[in-house]
Amino acid sequence: MITEGNYLLVWPQARALLDEVWYVEVDEHTRLERLIARHMAYGRSRAEAEGRAFGSDQRNAELIAASRAGADLIVRSDER
């Protein structure tokens, strides 16, 4: 079985159930562009989208990034 999720390495109980975890890392600029675009696609204004992306979403991204050392493989994407 294959699953995906941002918090799989944050939650020890989830990590313990998985044979292998890959962490996909995208450069920060691309991550933010995609996130803002996704918020706007759901009807938020650019200002609202940026507010979320640089606010609570950023805090979550930092939490998730701090867990990357627990991954079996780190895949880096240089897309821009």
mmCIF file of the N, C-alpha and C atoms, coordinates in Angstrom:
data_MODEL
# 
_entry.id   MODEL 
# 
loop_
_atom_site.group_PDB 
_atom_site.id 
_atom_site.type_symbol 
_atom_site.label_atom_id 
_atom_site.label_alt_id 
_atom_site.label_comp_id 
_atom_site.label_asym_id 
_atom_site.label_entity_id 
_atom_site.label_seq_id 
_atom_site.pdbx_PDB_ins_code 
_atom_site.Cartn_x 
_atom_site.Cartn_y 
_atom_site.Cartn_z 
_atom_site.occupancy 
_atom_site.B_iso_or_equiv 
_atom_site.pdbx_formal_charge 
_atom_site.auth_seq_id 
_atom_site.auth_comp_id 
_atom_site.auth_asym_id 
_atom_site.auth_atom_id 
_atom_site.pdbx_PDB_model_num 
ATOM 1   N N  . MET A 1 1  ? 0.834   -1.166 0.000   1.00 0.00 ? 1  MET A N  1 
ATOM 2   C CA . MET A 1 1  ? 0.000   0.000  0.000   1.00 0.00 ? 1  MET A CA 1 
ATOM 3   C C  . MET A 1 1  ? 0.890   1.246  0.000   1.00 0.00 ? 1  MET A C  1 
ATOM 4   N N  . ILE A 1 2  ? 0.453   2.250  -0.724  1.00 0.00 ? 2  ILE A N  1 
ATOM 5   C CA . ILE A 1 2  ? 1.135   3.540  -0.774  1.00 0.00 ? 2  ILE A CA 1 
ATOM 6   C C  . ILE A 1 2  ? 0.188   4.591  -0.217  1.00 0.00 ? 2  ILE A C  1 
ATOM 7   N N  . THR A 1 3  ? 0.735   5.479  0.591   1.00 0.00 ? 3  THR A N  1 
ATOM 8   C CA . THR A 1 3  ? -0.056  6.570  1.160   1.00 0.00 ? 3  THR A CA 1 
ATOM 9   C C  . THR A 1 3  ? 0.739   7.858  1.033   1.00 0.00 ? 3  THR A C  1 
ATOM 10  N N  . GLU A 1 4  ? 0.093   8.964  1.263   1.00 0.00 ? 4  GLU A N  1 
ATOM 11  C CA . GLU A 1 4  ? 0.800   10.246 1.263   1.00 0.00 ? 4  GLU A CA 1 
ATOM 12  C C  . GLU A 1 4  ? 0.235   11.105 2.369   1.00 0.00 ? 4  GLU A C  1 
ATOM 13  N N  . GLY A 1 5  ? 1.060   12.032 2.825   1.00 0.00 ? 5  GLY A N  1 
ATOM 14  C CA . GLY A 1 5  ? 0.585   12.941 3.846   1.00 0.00 ? 5  GLY A CA 1 
ATOM 15  C C  . GLY A 1 5  ? 1.718   13.787 4.372   1.00 0.00 ? 5  GLY A C  1 
ATOM 16  N N  . ASN A 1 6  ? 1.404   15.005 4.705   1.00 0.00 ? 6  ASN A N  1 
ATOM 17  C CA . ASN A 1 6  ? 2.414   15.932 5.198   1.00 0.00 ? 6  ASN A CA 1 
ATOM 18  C C  . ASN A 1 6  ? 2.931   15.586 6.579   1.00 0.00 ? 6  ASN A C  1 
ATOM 19  N N  . TYR A 1 7  ? 2.137   14.925 7.381   1.00 0.00 ? 7  TYR A N  1 
ATOM 20  C CA . TYR A 1 7  ? 2.492   14.749 8.793   1.00 0.00 ? 7  TYR A CA 1 
ATOM 21  C C  . TYR A 1 7  ? 2.964   13.333 9.143   1.00 0.00 ? 7  TYR A C  1 
ATOM 22  N N  . LEU A 1 8  ? 3.242   12.500 8.167   1.00 0.00 ? 8  LEU A N  1 
ATOM 23  C CA . LEU A 1 8  ? 3.599   11.114 8.449   1.00 0.00 ? 8  LEU A CA 1 
ATOM 24  C C  . LEU A 1 8  ? 4.868   10.984 9.285   1.00 0.00 ? 8  LEU A C  1 
ATOM 25  N N  . LEU A 1 9  ? 5.795   11.907 9.119   1.00 0.00 ? 9  LEU A N  1 
ATOM 26  C CA . LEU A 1 9  ? 7.026   11.867 9.917   1.00 0.00 ? 9  LEU A CA 1 
ATOM 27  C C  . LEU A 1 9  ? 6.886   12.616 11.227  1.00 0.00 ? 9  LEU A C  1 
ATOM 28  N N  . VAL A 1 10 ? 5.862   13.420 11.360  1.00 0.00 ? 10 VAL A N  1 
ATOM 29  C CA . VAL A 1 10 ? 5.628   14.178 12.589  1.00 0.00 ? 10 VAL A CA 1 
ATOM 30  C C  . VAL A 1 10 ? 5.004   13.283 13.651  1.00 0.00 ? 10 VAL A C  1 
ATOM 31  N N  . TRP A 1 11 ? 4.116   12.401 13.218  1.00 0.00 ? 11 TRP A N  1 
ATOM 32  C CA . TRP A 1 11 ? 3.392   11.527 14.136  1.00 0.00 ? 11 TRP A CA 1 
ATOM 33  C C  . TRP A 1 11 ? 4.119   10.194 14.278  1.00 0.00 ? 11 TRP A C  1 
ATOM 34  N N  . PRO A 1 12 ? 4.779   9.942  15.402  1.00 0.00 ? 12 PRO A N  1 
ATOM 35  C CA . PRO A 1 12 ? 5.513   8.681  15.583  1.00 0.00 ? 12 PRO A CA 1 
ATOM 36  C C  . PRO A 1 12 ? 4.639   7.441  15.395  1.00 0.00 ? 12 PRO A C  1 
ATOM 37  N N  . GLN A 1 13 ? 3.363   7.529  15.791  1.00 0.00 ? 13 GLN A N  1 
ATOM 38  C CA . GLN A 1 13 ? 2.474   6.375  15.651  1.00 0.00 ? 13 GLN A CA 1 
ATOM 39  C C  . GLN A 1 13 ? 2.259   6.031  14.177  1.00 0.00 ? 13 GLN A C  1 
ATOM 40  N N  . ALA A 1 14 ? 2.157   7.034  13.332  1.00 0.00 ? 14 ALA A N  1 
ATOM 41  C CA . ALA A 1 14 ? 1.982   6.791  11.890  1.00 0.00 ? 14 ALA A CA 1 
ATOM 42  C C  . ALA A 1 14 ? 3.276   6.244  11.299  1.00 0.00 ? 14 ALA A C  1 
ATOM 43  N N  . ARG A 1 15 ? 4.394   6.845  11.645  1.00 0.00 ? 15 ARG A N  1 
ATOM 44  C CA . ARG A 1 15 ? 5.689   6.408  11.106  1.00 0.00 ? 15 ARG A CA 1 
ATOM 45  C C  . ARG A 1 15 ? 5.955   4.950  11.443  1.00 0.00 ? 15 ARG A C  1 
ATOM 46  N N  . ALA A 1 16 ? 5.572   4.527  12.636  1.00 0.00 ? 16 ALA A N  1 
ATOM 47  C CA . ALA A 1 16 ? 5.807   3.147  13.069  1.00 0.00 ? 16 ALA A CA 1 
ATOM 48  C C  . ALA A 1 16 ? 5.052   2.135  12.214  1.00 0.00 ? 16 ALA A C  1 
ATOM 49  N N  . LEU A 1 17 ? 4.000   2.540  11.552  1.00 0.00 ? 17 LEU A N  1 
ATOM 50  C CA . LEU A 1 17 ? 3.194   1.638  10.718  1.00 0.00 ? 17 LEU A CA 1 
ATOM 51  C C  . LEU A 1 17 ? 3.702   1.527  9.281   1.00 0.00 ? 17 LEU A C  1 
ATOM 52  N N  . LEU A 1 18 ? 4.684   2.327  8.936   1.00 0.00 ? 18 LEU A N  1 
ATOM 53  C CA . LEU A 1 18 ? 5.141   2.401  7.547   1.00 0.00 ? 18 LEU A CA 1 
ATOM 54  C C  . LEU A 1 18 ? 6.497   1.745  7.367   1.00 0.00 ? 18 LEU A C  1 
ATOM 55  N N  . ASP A 1 19 ? 6.640   0.998  6.283   1.00 0.00 ? 19 ASP A N  1 
ATOM 56  C CA . ASP A 1 19 ? 7.915   0.345  5.983   1.00 0.00 ? 19 ASP A CA 1 
ATOM 57  C C  . ASP A 1 19 ? 8.968   1.343  5.514   1.00 0.00 ? 19 ASP A C  1 
ATOM 58  N N  . GLU A 1 20 ? 8.505   2.326  4.772   1.00 0.00 ? 20 GLU A N  1 
ATOM 59  C CA . GLU A 1 20 ? 9.433   3.289  4.183   1.00 0.00 ? 20 GLU A CA 1 
ATOM 60  C C  . GLU A 1 20 ? 8.711   4.622  4.003   1.00 0.00 ? 20 GLU A C  1 
ATOM 61  N N  . VAL A 1 21 ? 9.428   5.720  4.245   1.00 0.00 ? 21 VAL A N  1 
ATOM 62  C CA . VAL A 1 21 ? 8.851   7.051  4.054   1.00 0.00 ? 21 VAL A CA 1 
ATOM 63  C C  . VAL A 1 21 ? 9.802   7.872  3.196   1.00 0.00 ? 21 VAL A C  1 
ATOM 64  N N  . TRP A 1 22 ? 9.245   8.467  2.158   1.00 0.00 ? 22 TRP A N  1 
ATOM 65  C CA . TRP A 1 22 ? 9.998   9.384  1.308   1.00 0.00 ? 22 TRP A CA 1 
ATOM 66  C C  . TRP A 1 22 ? 9.540   10.796 1.619   1.00 0.00 ? 22 TRP A C  1 
ATOM 67  N N  . TYR A 1 23 ? 10.479  11.698 1.668   1.00 0.00 ? 23 TYR A N  1 
ATOM 68  C CA . TYR A 1 23 ? 10.184  13.114 1.884   1.00 0.00 ? 23 TYR A CA 1 
ATOM 69  C C  . TYR A 1 23 ? 10.484  13.824 0.576   1.00 0.00 ? 23 TYR A C  1 
ATOM 70  N N  . VAL A 1 24 ? 9.476   14.452 -0.001  1.00 0.00 ? 24 VAL A N  1 
ATOM 71  C CA . VAL A 1 24 ? 9.662   15.183 -1.255  1.00 0.00 ? 24 VAL A CA 1 
ATOM 72  C C  . VAL A 1 24 ? 9.832   16.655 -0.925  1.00 0.00 ? 24 VAL A C  1 
ATOM 73  N N  . GLU A 1 25 ? 10.975  17.187 -1.321  1.00 0.00 ? 25 GLU A N  1 
ATOM 74  C CA . GLU A 1 25 ? 11.338  18.557 -0.992  1.00 0.00 ? 25 GLU A CA 1 
ATOM 75  C C  . GLU A 1 25 ? 11.337  19.409 -2.263  1.00 0.00 ? 25 GLU A C  1 
ATOM 76  N N  . VAL A 1 26 ? 10.564  20.459 -2.231  1.00 0.00 ? 26 VAL A N  1 
ATOM 77  C CA . VAL A 1 26 ? 10.479  21.401 -3.348  1.00 0.00 ? 26 VAL A CA 1 
ATOM 78  C C  . VAL A 1 26 ? 11.067  22.720 -2.880  1.00 0.00 ? 26 VAL A C  1 
ATOM 79  N N  . ASP A 1 27 ? 11.759  23.422 -3.784  1.00 0.00 ? 27 ASP A N  1 
ATOM 80  C CA . ASP A 1 27 ? 12.338  24.699 -3.354  1.00 0.00 ? 27 ASP A CA 1 
ATOM 81  C C  . ASP A 1 27 ? 11.233  25.621 -2.845  1.00 0.00 ? 27 ASP A C  1 
ATOM 82  N N  . GLU A 1 28 ? 11.597  26.481 -1.936  1.00 0.00 ? 28 GLU A N  1 
ATOM 83  C CA . GLU A 1 28 ? 10.632  27.320 -1.216  1.00 0.00 ? 28 GLU A CA 1 
ATOM 84  C C  . GLU A 1 28 ? 9.818   28.210 -2.148  1.00 0.00 ? 28 GLU A C  1 
ATOM 85  N N  . HIS A 1 29 ? 10.439  28.790 -3.138  1.00 0.00 ? 29 HIS A N  1 
ATOM 86  C CA . HIS A 1 29 ? 9.738   29.662 -4.078  1.00 0.00 ? 29 HIS A CA 1 
ATOM 87  C C  . HIS A 1 29 ? 8.619   28.900 -4.793  1.00 0.00 ? 29 HIS A C  1 
ATOM 88  N N  . THR A 1 30 ? 8.938   27.723 -5.289  1.00 0.00 ? 30 THR A N  1 
ATOM 89  C CA . THR A 1 30 ? 7.945   26.905 -5.990  1.00 0.00 ? 30 THR A CA 1 
ATOM 90  C C  . THR A 1 30 ? 6.836   26.469 -5.049  1.00 0.00 ? 30 THR A C  1 
ATOM 91  N N  . ARG A 1 31 ? 7.207   26.065 -3.839  1.00 0.00 ? 31 ARG A N  1 
ATOM 92  C CA . ARG A 1 31 ? 6.205   25.639 -2.865  1.00 0.00 ? 31 ARG A CA 1 
ATOM 93  C C  . ARG A 1 31 ? 5.208   26.761 -2.599  1.00 0.00 ? 31 ARG A C  1 
ATOM 94  N N  . LEU A 1 32 ? 5.708   27.955 -2.385  1.00 0.00 ? 32 LEU A N  1 
ATOM 95  C CA . LEU A 1 32 ? 4.826   29.084 -2.096  1.00 0.00 ? 32 LEU A CA 1 
ATOM 96  C C  . LEU A 1 32 ? 3.971   29.475 -3.298  1.00 0.00 ? 32 LEU A C  1 
ATOM 97  N N  . GLU A 1 33 ? 4.558   29.473 -4.497  1.00 0.00 ? 33 GLU A N  1 
ATOM 98  C CA . GLU A 1 33 ? 3.777   29.778 -5.707  1.00 0.00 ? 33 GLU A CA 1 
ATOM 99  C C  . GLU A 1 33 ? 2.609   28.811 -5.866  1.00 0.00 ? 33 GLU A C  1 
ATOM 100 N N  . ARG A 1 34 ? 2.900   27.534 -5.705  1.00 0.00 ? 34 ARG A N  1 
ATOM 101 C CA . ARG A 1 34 ? 1.854   26.508 -5.850  1.00 0.00 ? 34 ARG A CA 1 
ATOM 102 C C  . ARG A 1 34 ? 0.780   26.651 -4.778  1.00 0.00 ? 34 ARG A C  1 
ATOM 103 N N  . LEU A 1 35 ? 1.193   26.914 -3.566  1.00 0.00 ? 35 LEU A N  1 
ATOM 104 C CA . LEU A 1 35 ? 0.257   27.044 -2.460  1.00 0.00 ? 35 LEU A CA 1 
ATOM 105 C C  . LEU A 1 35 ? -0.656  28.253 -2.649  1.00 0.00 ? 35 LEU A C  1 
ATOM 106 N N  . ILE A 1 36 ? -0.085  29.365 -3.023  1.00 0.00 ? 36 ILE A N  1 
ATOM 107 C CA . ILE A 1 36 ? -0.892  30.569 -3.262  1.00 0.00 ? 36 ILE A CA 1 
ATOM 108 C C  . ILE A 1 36 ? -1.863  30.335 -4.407  1.00 0.00 ? 36 ILE A C  1 
ATOM 109 N N  . ALA A 1 37 ? -1.398  29.716 -5.480  1.00 0.00 ? 37 ALA A N  1 
ATOM 110 C CA . ALA A 1 37 ? -2.271  29.416 -6.623  1.00 0.00 ? 37 ALA A CA 1 
ATOM 111 C C  . ALA A 1 37 ? -3.419  28.498 -6.208  1.00 0.00 ? 37 ALA A C  1 
ATOM 112 N N  . ARG A 1 38 ? -3.120  27.512 -5.354  1.00 0.00 ? 38 ARG A N  1 
ATOM 113 C CA . ARG A 1 38 ? -4.174  26.587 -4.904  1.00 0.00 ? 38 ARG A CA 1 
ATOM 114 C C  . ARG A 1 38 ? -5.213  27.331 -4.064  1.00 0.00 ? 38 ARG A C  1 
ATOM 115 N N  . HIS A 1 39 ? -4.781  28.195 -3.175  1.00 0.00 ? 39 HIS A N  1 
ATOM 116 C CA . HIS A 1 39 ? -5.728  28.982 -2.385  1.00 0.00 ? 39 HIS A CA 1 
ATOM 117 C C  . HIS A 1 39 ? -6.596  29.854 -3.287  1.00 0.00 ? 39 HIS A C  1 
ATOM 118 N N  . MET A 1 40 ? -5.987  30.461 -4.294  1.00 0.00 ? 40 MET A N  1 
ATOM 119 C CA . MET A 1 40 ? -6.735  31.313 -5.214  1.00 0.00 ? 40 MET A CA 1 
ATOM 120 C C  . MET A 1 40 ? -7.717  30.496 -6.061  1.00 0.00 ? 40 MET A C  1 
ATOM 121 N N  . ALA A 1 41 ? -7.347  29.283 -6.414  1.00 0.00 ? 41 ALA A N  1 
ATOM 122 C CA . ALA A 1 41 ? -8.245  28.414 -7.184  1.00 0.00 ? 41 ALA A CA 1 
ATOM 123 C C  . ALA A 1 41 ? -9.502  28.077 -6.382  1.00 0.00 ? 41 ALA A C  1 
ATOM 124 N N  . TYR A 1 42 ? -9.393  28.120 -5.056  1.00 0.00 ? 42 TYR A N  1 
ATOM 125 C CA . TYR A 1 42 ? -10.552 27.860 -4.191  1.00 0.00 ? 42 TYR A CA 1 
ATOM 126 C C  . TYR A 1 42 ? -11.305 29.139 -3.837  1.00 0.00 ? 42 TYR A C  1 
ATOM 127 N N  . GLY A 1 43 ? -10.984 30.244 -4.538  1.00 0.00 ? 43 GLY A N  1 
ATOM 128 C CA . GLY A 1 43 ? -11.782 31.447 -4.399  1.00 0.00 ? 43 GLY A CA 1 
ATOM 129 C C  . GLY A 1 43 ? -11.228 32.542 -3.514  1.00 0.00 ? 43 GLY A C  1 
ATOM 130 N N  . ARG A 1 44 ? -10.052 32.354 -2.953  1.00 0.00 ? 44 ARG A N  1 
ATOM 131 C CA . ARG A 1 44 ? -9.480  33.410 -2.124  1.00 0.00 ? 44 ARG A CA 1 
ATOM 132 C C  . ARG A 1 44 ? -8.824  34.468 -3.008  1.00 0.00 ? 44 ARG A C  1 
ATOM 133 N N  . SER A 1 45 ? -8.796  35.697 -2.547  1.00 0.00 ? 45 SER A N  1 
ATOM 134 C CA . SER A 1 45 ? -8.071  36.752 -3.260  1.00 0.00 ? 45 SER A CA 1 
ATOM 135 C C  . SER A 1 45 ? -6.571  36.486 -3.103  1.00 0.00 ? 45 SER A C  1 
ATOM 136 N N  . ARG A 1 46 ? -5.768  37.169 -3.904  1.00 0.00 ? 46 ARG A N  1 
ATOM 137 C CA . ARG A 1 46 ? -4.317  36.996 -3.781  1.00 0.00 ? 46 ARG A CA 1 
ATOM 138 C C  . ARG A 1 46 ? -3.852  37.380 -2.373  1.00 0.00 ? 46 ARG A C  1 
ATOM 139 N N  . ALA A 1 47 ? -4.383  38.454 -1.841  1.00 0.00 ? 47 ALA A N  1 
ATOM 140 C CA . ALA A 1 47 ? -3.988  38.895 -0.495  1.00 0.00 ? 47 ALA A CA 1 
ATOM 141 C C  . ALA A 1 47 ? -4.356  37.848 0.561   1.00 0.00 ? 47 ALA A C  1 
ATOM 142 N N  . GLU A 1 48 ? -5.556  37.286 0.451   1.00 0.00 ? 48 GLU A N  1 
ATOM 143 C CA . GLU A 1 48 ? -5.968  36.232 1.396   1.00 0.00 ? 48 GLU A CA 1 
ATOM 144 C C  . GLU A 1 48 ? -5.091  34.999 1.232   1.00 0.00 ? 48 GLU A C  1 
ATOM 145 N N  . ALA A 1 49 ? -4.804  34.631 -0.011  1.00 0.00 ? 49 ALA A N  1 
ATOM 146 C CA . ALA A 1 49 ? -3.976  33.449 -0.283  1.00 0.00 ? 49 ALA A CA 1 
ATOM 147 C C  . ALA A 1 49 ? -2.573  33.630 0.284   1.00 0.00 ? 49 ALA A C  1 
ATOM 148 N N  . GLU A 1 50 ? -2.003  34.803 0.073   1.00 0.00 ? 50 GLU A N  1 
ATOM 149 C CA . GLU A 1 50 ? -0.668  35.059 0.611   1.00 0.00 ? 50 GLU A CA 1 
ATOM 150 C C  . GLU A 1 50 ? -0.680  35.098 2.135   1.00 0.00 ? 50 GLU A C  1 
ATOM 151 N N  . GLY A 1 51 ? -1.732  35.655 2.713   1.00 0.00 ? 51 GLY A N  1 
ATOM 152 C CA . GLY A 1 51 ? -1.852  35.678 4.164   1.00 0.00 ? 51 GLY A CA 1 
ATOM 153 C C  . GLY A 1 51 ? -1.832  34.287 4.766   1.00 0.00 ? 51 GLY A C  1 
ATOM 154 N N  . ARG A 1 52 ? -2.555  33.374 4.149   1.00 0.00 ? 52 ARG A N  1 
ATOM 155 C CA . ARG A 1 52 ? -2.554  31.985 4.636   1.00 0.00 ? 52 ARG A CA 1 
ATOM 156 C C  . ARG A 1 52 ? -1.218  31.308 4.385   1.00 0.00 ? 52 ARG A C  1 
ATOM 157 N N  . ALA A 1 53 ? -0.677  31.512 3.168   1.00 0.00 ? 53 ALA A N  1 
ATOM 158 C CA . ALA A 1 53 ? 0.584   30.852 2.803   1.00 0.00 ? 53 ALA A CA 1 
ATOM 159 C C  . ALA A 1 53 ? 1.730   31.269 3.718   1.00 0.00 ? 53 ALA A C  1 
ATOM 160 N N  . PHE A 1 54 ? 1.780   32.548 4.061   1.00 0.00 ? 54 PHE A N  1 
ATOM 161 C CA . PHE A 1 54 ? 2.872   33.049 4.896   1.00 0.00 ? 54 PHE A CA 1 
ATOM 162 C C  . PHE A 1 54 ? 2.528   33.021 6.392   1.00 0.00 ? 54 PHE A C  1 
ATOM 163 N N  . GLY A 1 55 ? 1.317   32.637 6.716   1.00 0.00 ? 55 GLY A N  1 
ATOM 164 C CA . GLY A 1 55 ? 0.870   32.561 8.103   1.00 0.00 ? 55 GLY A CA 1 
ATOM 165 C C  . GLY A 1 55 ? 0.856   31.128 8.605   1.00 0.00 ? 55 GLY A C  1 
ATOM 166 N N  . SER A 1 56 ? -0.335  30.607 8.821   1.00 0.00 ? 56 SER A N  1 
ATOM 167 C CA . SER A 1 56 ? -0.463  29.265 9.403   1.00 0.00 ? 56 SER A CA 1 
ATOM 168 C C  . SER A 1 56 ? 0.135   28.179 8.512   1.00 0.00 ? 56 SER A C  1 
ATOM 169 N N  . ASP A 1 57 ? 0.019   28.330 7.198   1.00 0.00 ? 57 ASP A N  1 
ATOM 170 C CA . ASP A 1 57 ? 0.605   27.327 6.306   1.00 0.00 ? 57 ASP A CA 1 
ATOM 171 C C  . ASP A 1 57 ? 2.123   27.291 6.441   1.00 0.00 ? 57 ASP A C  1 
ATOM 172 N N  . GLN A 1 58 ? 2.740   28.449 6.626   1.00 0.00 ? 58 GLN A N  1 
ATOM 173 C CA . GLN A 1 58 ? 4.194   28.502 6.786   1.00 0.00 ? 58 GLN A CA 1 
ATOM 174 C C  . GLN A 1 58 ? 4.628   27.821 8.083   1.00 0.00 ? 58 GLN A C  1 
ATOM 175 N N  . ARG A 1 59 ? 3.886   28.054 9.150   1.00 0.00 ? 59 ARG A N  1 
ATOM 176 C CA . ARG A 1 59 ? 4.214   27.392 10.420  1.00 0.00 ? 59 ARG A CA 1 
ATOM 177 C C  . ARG A 1 59 ? 4.108   25.875 10.273  1.00 0.00 ? 59 ARG A C  1 
ATOM 178 N N  . ASN A 1 60 ? 3.090   25.401 9.567   1.00 0.00 ? 60 ASN A N  1 
ATOM 179 C CA . ASN A 1 60 ? 2.950   23.962 9.329   1.00 0.00 ? 60 ASN A CA 1 
ATOM 180 C C  . ASN A 1 60 ? 4.098   23.435 8.468   1.00 0.00 ? 60 ASN A C  1 
ATOM 181 N N  . ALA A 1 61 ? 4.479   24.194 7.444   1.00 0.00 ? 61 ALA A N  1 
ATOM 182 C CA . ALA A 1 61 ? 5.586   23.778 6.570   1.00 0.00 ? 61 ALA A CA 1 
ATOM 183 C C  . ALA A 1 61 ? 6.884   23.641 7.362   1.00 0.00 ? 61 ALA A C  1 
ATOM 184 N N  . GLU A 1 62 ? 7.109   24.545 8.283   1.00 0.00 ? 62 GLU A N  1 
ATOM 185 C CA . GLU A 1 62 ? 8.318   24.489 9.110   1.00 0.00 ? 62 GLU A CA 1 
ATOM 186 C C  . GLU A 1 62 ? 8.311   23.265 10.020  1.00 0.00 ? 62 GLU A C  1 
ATOM 187 N N  . LEU A 1 63 ? 7.151   22.943 10.584  1.00 0.00 ? 63 LEU A N  1 
ATOM 188 C CA . LEU A 1 63 ? 7.017   21.746 11.419  1.00 0.00 ? 63 LEU A CA 1 
ATOM 189 C C  . LEU A 1 63 ? 7.313   20.493 10.603  1.00 0.00 ? 63 LEU A C  1 
ATOM 190 N N  . ILE A 1 64 ? 6.730   20.423 9.423   1.00 0.00 ? 64 ILE A N  1 
ATOM 191 C CA . ILE A 1 64 ? 6.919   19.257 8.560   1.00 0.00 ? 64 ILE A CA 1 
ATOM 192 C C  . ILE A 1 64 ? 8.374   19.149 8.110   1.00 0.00 ? 64 ILE A C  1 
ATOM 193 N N  . ALA A 1 65 ? 8.982   20.274 7.720   1.00 0.00 ? 65 ALA A N  1 
ATOM 194 C CA . ALA A 1 65 ? 10.378  20.261 7.282   1.00 0.00 ? 65 ALA A CA 1 
ATOM 195 C C  . ALA A 1 65 ? 11.313  19.794 8.397   1.00 0.00 ? 65 ALA A C  1 
ATOM 196 N N  . ALA A 1 66 ? 10.990  20.118 9.624   1.00 0.00 ? 66 ALA A N  1 
ATOM 197 C CA . ALA A 1 66 ? 11.825  19.702 10.756  1.00 0.00 ? 66 ALA A CA 1 
ATOM 198 C C  . ALA A 1 66 ? 11.815  18.192 10.956  1.00 0.00 ? 66 ALA A C  1 
ATOM 199 N N  . SER A 1 67 ? 10.829  17.509 10.372  1.00 0.00 ? 67 SER A N  1 
ATOM 200 C CA . SER A 1 67 ? 10.733  16.054 10.532  1.00 0.00 ? 67 SER A CA 1 
ATOM 201 C C  . SER A 1 67 ? 11.453  15.291 9.428   1.00 0.00 ? 67 SER A C  1 
ATOM 202 N N  . ARG A 1 68 ? 12.016  15.981 8.453   1.00 0.00 ? 68 ARG A N  1 
ATOM 203 C CA . ARG A 1 68 ? 12.587  15.325 7.273   1.00 0.00 ? 68 ARG A CA 1 
ATOM 204 C C  . ARG A 1 68 ? 13.712  14.346 7.591   1.00 0.00 ? 68 ARG A C  1 
ATOM 205 N N  . ALA A 1 69 ? 14.428  14.545 8.683   1.00 0.00 ? 69 ALA A N  1 
ATOM 206 C CA . ALA A 1 69 ? 15.530  13.643 9.036   1.00 0.00 ? 69 ALA A CA 1 
ATOM 207 C C  . ALA A 1 69 ? 15.047  12.219 9.292   1.00 0.00 ? 69 ALA A C  1 
ATOM 208 N N  . GLY A 1 70 ? 13.764  12.055 9.589   1.00 0.00 ? 70 GLY A N  1 
ATOM 209 C CA . GLY A 1 70 ? 13.215  10.728 9.827   1.00 0.00 ? 70 GLY A CA 1 
ATOM 210 C C  . GLY A 1 70 ? 12.863  9.961  8.566   1.00 0.00 ? 70 GLY A C  1 
ATOM 211 N N  . ALA A 1 71 ? 13.045  10.585 7.410   1.00 0.00 ? 71 ALA A N  1 
ATOM 212 C CA . ALA A 1 71 ? 12.695  9.938  6.141   1.00 0.00 ? 71 ALA A CA 1 
ATOM 213 C C  . ALA A 1 71 ? 13.764  8.933  5.721   1.00 0.00 ? 71 ALA A C  1 
ATOM 214 N N  . ASP A 1 72 ? 13.325  7.901  5.034   1.00 0.00 ? 72 ASP A N  1 
ATOM 215 C CA . ASP A 1 72 ? 14.261  6.920  4.482   1.00 0.00 ? 72 ASP A CA 1 
ATOM 216 C C  . ASP A 1 72 ? 14.936  7.457  3.218   1.00 0.00 ? 72 ASP A C  1 
ATOM 217 N N  . LEU A 1 73 ? 14.231  8.313  2.504   1.00 0.00 ? 73 LEU A N  1 
ATOM 218 C CA . LEU A 1 73 ? 14.751  8.897  1.276   1.00 0.00 ? 73 LEU A CA 1 
ATOM 219 C C  . LEU A 1 73 ? 14.235  10.327 1.162   1.00 0.00 ? 73 LEU A C  1 
ATOM 220 N N  . ILE A 1 74 ? 15.109  11.243 0.801   1.00 0.00 ? 74 ILE A N  1 
ATOM 221 C CA . ILE A 1 74 ? 14.718  12.614 0.543   1.00 0.00 ? 74 ILE A CA 1 
ATOM 222 C C  . ILE A 1 74 ? 14.858  12.862 -0.948  1.00 0.00 ? 74 ILE A C  1 
ATOM 223 N N  . VAL A 1 75 ? 13.757  13.196 -1.584  1.00 0.00 ? 75 VAL A N  1 
ATOM 224 C CA . VAL A 1 75 ? 13.736  13.460 -3.021  1.00 0.00 ? 75 VAL A CA 1 
ATOM 225 C C  . VAL A 1 75 ? 13.652  14.961 -3.190  1.00 0.00 ? 75 VAL A C  1 
ATOM 226 N N  . ARG A 1 76 ? 14.612  15.529 -3.898  1.00 0.00 ? 76 ARG A N  1 
ATOM 227 C CA . ARG A 1 76 ? 14.641  16.977 -4.107  1.00 0.00 ? 76 ARG A CA 1 
ATOM 228 C C  . ARG A 1 76 ? 14.153  17.302 -5.515  1.00 0.00 ? 76 ARG A C  1 
ATOM 229 N N  . SER A 1 77 ? 13.271  18.261 -5.595  1.00 0.00 ? 77 SER A N  1 
ATOM 230 C CA . SER A 1 77 ? 12.761  18.713 -6.878  1.00 0.00 ? 77 SER A CA 1 
ATOM 231 C C  . SER A 1 77 ? 13.273  20.129 -7.113  1.00 0.00 ? 77 SER A C  1 
ATOM 232 N N  . ASP A 1 78 ? 13.876  20.343 -8.262  1.00 0.00 ? 78 ASP A N  1 
ATOM 233 C CA . ASP A 1 78 ? 14.405  21.669 -8.575  1.00 0.00 ? 78 ASP A CA 1 
ATOM 234 C C  . ASP A 1 78 ? 13.510  22.400 -9.563  1.00 0.00 ? 78 ASP A C  1 
ATOM 235 N N  . GLU A 1 79 ? 12.243  22.015 -9.624  1.00 0.00 ? 79 GLU A N  1 
ATOM 236 C CA . GLU A 1 79 ? 11.294  22.667 -10.538 1.00 0.00 ? 79 GLU A CA 1 
ATOM 237 C C  . GLU A 1 79 ? 11.163  24.132 -10.196 1.00 0.00 ? 79 GLU A C  1 
ATOM 238 N N  . ARG A 1 80 ? 10.983  24.927 -11.209 1.00 0.00 ? 80 ARG A N  1 
ATOM 239 C CA . ARG A 1 80 ? 10.711  26.350 -11.001 1.00 0.00 ? 80 ARG A CA 1 
ATOM 240 C C  . ARG A 1 80 ? 9.865   26.866 -12.095 1.00 0.00 ? 80 ARG A C  1 
# 
